[in-house]
Amino acid sequence: MVDMTWFYYLIVPFTLSVIITPILKKVAYHLDIYAEMNERTVHTHKIARIGGVAIYVAFIISMAMYASVDASINGVLVGGTIMFIGGLIDDMVNLRPRYKLAFQCMAAVVLMGMGGITLDVIRLPFGITFSMGIISYLVTFFWIIGITNAVNLIDGLDGLAGGISVIILIVIATLSVIEGRFDIQMLSLLLAGATLGFLVYNSHPASIFMGDCGALFLGFIISAISLMGFKSSTFITLGLPILLLAIPIVDTISAILRRKLSGKSFSDADKNHLHHVLMRRFGHRNTVLILYAVTAAFGITAYIYIINKAIGLFVLCFIAVCVDIFIEVTGMISPQYHPVISAVRLVFHKDIKADLKNATEKMVPEDIND
């Protein structure tokens, strides 16, 4: 008989989220909790921004139904709750960046202290392994903060952060079955189901946003699951989580470098994120679908690596070069950042940047609509 437990892990939180989200819209309208509209936003009317509450509540209820409590689970739930509360307060009163960071640091410390979740061993390709020692706490801390904020940063288009998170979680759940980590499968599918239910209302055109309470909570739980699922496995520690989270990680690193080079603070928001760059060319819905496809491609690469490490690494390098060329062509980091294009121009005496821009313009008209 086929074990259908995985189906319940998806459908229960999905159903709860679908039921809770419309209620949250009414609550948000009553309390005037709307997403701000400014030169960076893409929405043009009032939209509730506490949809992350549905993801959190559906996940917590489902965890109460299916999870067996241990130190790691307690650390994930308590740390996630702290992160959620910090995000919810920010959605309601707009916290200063340092206060938001304080909540994130507190959640990370709880995950490491109460949950005992740290990255103490690094496993690289070709069987290379080395112990992290005391530095493991520092690496784990920055991993949690980094992934949490990376997911939050890509929450700029309808359904983008939620959809990418679902793809990542489904891939992790599948890989965890291969490794025999059914606890990770449960966590991943429960969160994926809760997020899918919210996406019913958040897909373009969205009628509600997840807000910081949802994006930060999603990022935190994904960072925790990746640490729990890969630190003791035969996979490349951090390598595969980084691969699965490539889109938010690349976008975050690009934002840091871009703002640093322009003399701005990292907390100074702009409209040059990966999704903004793509949207100016491909439109809202197409951009979301493109980033879904790229995330899925990175996930497929993870499977290829398991089957054949050499081919997997080759595919990964190929995708990485393509991503770098895109960043250089669009000037996401800086108009002066183009190492690969410069190398190609030097070797072949050809202006690849101009050719790529011309090719893109022929493929998609400037005035493309959603």
C-alpha positions in Angstrom: 0.0 0.0 0.0 1.3 3.4 -1.0 2.1 5.7 1.9 0.1 8.9 1.4 1.4 10.7 4.6 3.2 13.2 2.4 -0.1 14.2 0.8 -1.6 15.1 4.2 1.5 17.1 5.0 0.7 19.3 2.0 -3.1 19.3 2.0 -3.8 20.1 5.7 -1.7 23.3 6.0 -2.9 24.2 2.5 -6.5 24.0 3.5 -5.9 25.9 6.7 -4.0 28.7 4.9 -6.8 29.0 2.3 -9.4 29.4 5.0 -7.4 31.8 7.2 -6.1 34.2 4.5 -9.4 35.8 3.5 -10.1 36.5 7.2 -6.7 38.3 7.4 -7.7 40.5 4.6 -10.7 41.7 6.5 -8.7 42.2 9.7 -6.0 44.2 7.7 -8.7 46.5 6.2 -10.2 47.0 9.6 -6.8 47.9 11.2 -5.5 49.8 8.1 -2.5 47.5 7.7 -1.6 48.1 4.1 1.6 47.8 2.0 3.2 51.1 1.5 3.1 52.7 -2.0 6.2 54.5 -3.2 8.5 54.7 -6.2 9.9 51.2 -5.6 6.5 49.3 -5.3 4.7 47.8 -8.3 1.1 47.8 -6.8 -1.1 50.8 -7.3 -3.8 50.4 -4.7 -4.2 49.4 -1.0 -3.3 45.8 -0.4 -3.2 44.1 3.0 0.3 43.0 4.1 -0.1 40.5 6.9 -0.8 37.4 4.8 2.2 35.8 6.5 0.0 35.3 9.5 -1.9 32.6 7.5 1.4 30.8 6.7 2.6 30.9 10.3 -0.7 29.8 11.8 -1.3 27.0 9.3 2.3 25.7 9.8 2.1 25.8 13.6 -1.2 24.0 13.7 0.0 21.4 11.3 3.2 20.9 13.3 1.1 20.4 16.4 -0.8 17.6 14.5 2.1 15.8 13.0 5.5 16.6 14.6 7.2 14.9 17.4 8.7 17.5 19.7 12.5 17.4 20.4 15.2 20.0 21.0 15.6 20.8 17.3 11.9 21.2 16.6 11.6 23.4 19.7 14.4 25.6 18.5 12.8 25.9 15.1 9.4 26.8 16.4 10.5 29.2 19.1 13.0 30.9 16.9 10.5 31.0 14.0 7.9 32.6 16.3 10.4 35.3 17.4 11.1 36.0 13.8 7.4 36.1 12.9 6.6 38.5 15.8 9.4 40.8 14.8 8.1 40.9 11.2 4.5 41.4 12.3 5.4 44.4 14.4 7.3 45.8 11.5 4.3 45.3 9.2 2.2 47.2 11.7 4.5 50.1 12.8 7.6 50.0 10.5 10.4 49.1 12.8 13.8 50.7 12.4 16.4 48.4 10.7 18.4 47.8 13.9 15.3 46.6 15.7 14.4 44.2 12.9 18.0 42.9 13.1 17.7 42.5 16.8 14.7 40.1 16.4 16.7 38.2 13.7 19.7 37.8 16.0 17.5 36.7 18.9 15.8 34.1 16.7 19.2 32.8 15.4 20.6 32.5 18.9 17.5 30.5 20.0 17.8 28.2 17.0 21.5 27.5 17.8 21.1 27.4 21.6 17.8 25.8 22.2 17.7 23.7 19.0 21.4 22.8 19.1 21.5 23.4 15.3 24.9 24.5 14.1 27.0 23.8 11.0 29.9 21.9 12.6 31.2 20.0 9.5 31.8 21.2 5.9 31.6 18.5 3.2 33.0 19.5 -0.2 33.1 17.6 -3.5 35.5 14.6 -3.9 35.1 13.5 -0.3 36.9 16.6 1.2 35.6 17.1 4.8 36.8 19.4 7.6 35.5 20.3 11.0 34.4 23.9 11.8 35.1 23.9 15.5 34.1 27.1 17.4 33.7 29.0 14.2 30.7 26.9 13.4 28.5 29.2 15.6 29.6 32.2 13.6 29.0 30.6 10.2 25.6 29.3 11.3 24.6 32.7 12.7 25.4 34.5 9.4 23.8 31.7 7.4 20.5 32.1 9.3 20.5 35.9 9.0 21.6 35.9 5.4 19.0 33.4 4.1 16.3 35.1 6.2 17.0 38.5 4.6 17.6 37.0 1.2 14.0 35.6 1.0 12.7 38.9 2.4 14.5 40.8 -0.4 12.9 38.9 -3.2 9.5 39.5 -1.9 8.9 42.3 -4.4 6.5 40.8 -6.9 3.2 39.0 -6.6 3.8 35.3 -5.7 7.6 35.5 -6.1 9.0 34.9 -2.7 6.2 32.4 -1.9 6.5 30.5 -5.1 10.3 30.2 -5.0 10.1 29.1 -1.4 7.7 26.3 -2.3 10.0 25.1 -5.1 12.9 25.1 -2.7 10.9 23.3 0.0 9.6 20.6 -2.4 13.2 19.9 -3.7 14.5 19.7 -0.1 11.6 17.4 0.8 12.4 15.0 -2.1 16.1 15.0 -1.4 15.5 14.3 2.3 13.6 11.1 1.3 16.6 10.0 -0.6 18.7 10.5 2.5 16.1 8.9 4.8 15.4 12.2 6.6 11.7 12.0 6.9 11.6 14.6 9.7 13.0 17.1 7.1 10.4 15.9 4.6 7.6 16.6 7.1 8.9 20.1 7.9 9.4 21.1 4.3 6.1 19.8 3.1 4.1 21.4 5.9 5.6 24.8 5.2 5.2 24.3 1.5 1.5 23.5 1.9 0.9 26.5 4.1 2.6 28.7 1.6 0.7 27.2 -1.4 -2.6 28.0 0.4 -1.5 31.6 0.7 -0.4 31.8 -2.9 -4.0 31.2 -4.0 -4.5 34.9 -3.0 -1.0 36.2 -3.5 -0.5 35.1 -7.2 -0.6 38.0 -9.7 -2.7 40.1 -9.4 -2.3 39.7 -5.6 -5.1 40.6 -3.2 -2.9 40.3 -0.2 0.9 40.4 0.6 2.7 38.1 3.0 4.6 41.1 4.5 7.7 40.9 6.6 6.0 38.5 9.0 5.7 36.0 6.2 8.9 36.6 4.3 11.1 36.6 7.4 9.4 33.6 8.8 9.8 31.7 5.6 13.4 32.6 5.2 14.2 31.6 8.8 12.5 28.2 8.6 14.1 27.5 5.3 17.5 28.4 6.7 16.9 26.1 9.7 15.6 23.2 7.5 18.6 23.4 5.3 21.0 23.2 8.3 19.1 20.3 9.8 18.8 18.4 6.5 22.3 18.7 5.2 24.8 19.1 8.0 24.9 15.4 8.7 24.2 14.1 5.2 26.4 12.9 2.4 25.6 16.0 0.4 27.9 18.9 0.1 27.2 20.8 3.3 26.0 24.3 2.4 26.7 23.6 -1.3 23.3 22.2 -2.1 21.4 24.6 0.1 23.2 27.5 -1.6 22.4 25.9 -5.0 18.7 25.7 -4.1 18.7 29.2 -2.7 20.7 30.6 -5.5 18.2 33.2 -6.7 17.7 35.0 -3.3 21.4 34.6 -2.5 22.6 36.1 -5.8 20.1 39.0 -5.5 21.2 39.7 -2.0 24.9 39.7 -2.8 24.2 41.9 -5.9 22.3 44.4 -3.7 25.1 44.5 -1.1 27.7 45.2 -3.7 25.6 47.6 -5.7 24.8 49.7 -2.6 28.3 49.5 -1.4 29.8 50.7 -4.7 27.3 53.6 -4.8 28.0 54.7 -1.3 24.6 53.7 0.1 23.7 51.7 3.2 22.4 48.1 2.7 19.1 49.2 4.3 18.6 51.8 1.6 16.1 50.1 -0.7 16.2 50.4 -4.5 14.5 49.1 -7.6 17.4 47.3 -9.1 16.8 43.8 -7.7 16.8 40.9 -10.0 13.0 40.8 -10.3 12.9 44.5 -11.0 15.4 44.2 -13.8 13.5 41.3 -15.4 10.1 43.0 -15.0 11.2 46.1 -16.9 11.8 43.8 -19.9 9.4 40.8 -19.5 6.5 42.1 -17.4 5.2 41.1 -14.0 3.8 37.6 -14.6 6.5 36.5 -17.0 9.2 37.6 -14.6 7.8 35.5 -11.8 7.5 32.5 -14.1 11.1 32.9 -15.3 12.4 33.0 -11.8 10.4 30.0 -10.9 11.9 28.2 -13.8 15.5 29.2 -12.9 14.9 28.0 -9.3 13.6 24.7 -10.6 16.6 24.4 -12.8 18.9 24.8 -9.8 16.8 22.1 -8.1 17.2 19.7 -11.0 20.9 20.3 -10.9 20.9 19.0 -7.3 19.3 15.8 -8.5 21.9 15.6 -11.4 24.7 16.0 -8.9 23.4 13.0 -6.9 23.3 10.8 -10.0 26.6 12.0 -11.4 28.8 14.5 -9.5 30.9 15.5 -12.5 28.0 16.3 -14.7 26.2 18.0 -11.8 29.2 20.3 -11.3 29.5 21.1 -15.0 25.8 22.0 -15.2 26.1 24.1 -12.1 29.1 26.0 -13.5 27.3 26.6 -16.8 24.2 28.0 -15.0 26.5 30.2 -12.8 28.3 31.7 -15.8 24.9 32.4 -17.4 23.7 34.2 -14.3 26.9 36.2 -14.1 26.6 37.3 -17.7 23.0 38.4 -17.1 24.2 40.5 -14.1 26.9 42.0 -16.2 24.7 42.8 -19.1 22.0 44.4 -17.0 24.4 46.3 -14.8 22.7 45.0 -11.6 25.9 45.5 -9.6 27.5 48.2 -11.5 28.0 49.3 -15.2 31.7 48.7 -14.6 31.3 45.1 -13.4 31.8 42.8 -16.4 34.7 40.4 -15.9 33.3 37.5 -18.1 32.3 39.8 -20.9 35.6 41.6 -20.8 37.4 38.2 -21.0 35.3 37.2 -24.0 35.9 40.5 -25.7 39.7 40.1 -25.1 39.8 36.6 -26.5 37.4 36.9 -29.4 37.5 40.6 -30.0 33.7 40.6 -29.9 31.3 42.9 -28.0 29.1 40.2 -26.4 27.3 42.7 -24.2 26.0 44.6 -27.1 25.0 41.4 -28.9 23.1 40.0 -25.9 21.3 43.3 -25.4 20.3 43.4 -29.1 19.1 39.8 -29.0 17.0 40.4 -25.9 15.4 43.5 -27.5 14.4 41.5 -30.5 12.9 38.7 -28.4 10.7 41.0 -26.2 9.2 44.4 -27.1 9.8 47.3 -24.8 6.2 47.8 -24.1 5.3 44.3 -23.0 2.4 44.1 -20.6 1.3 41.6 -18.0 
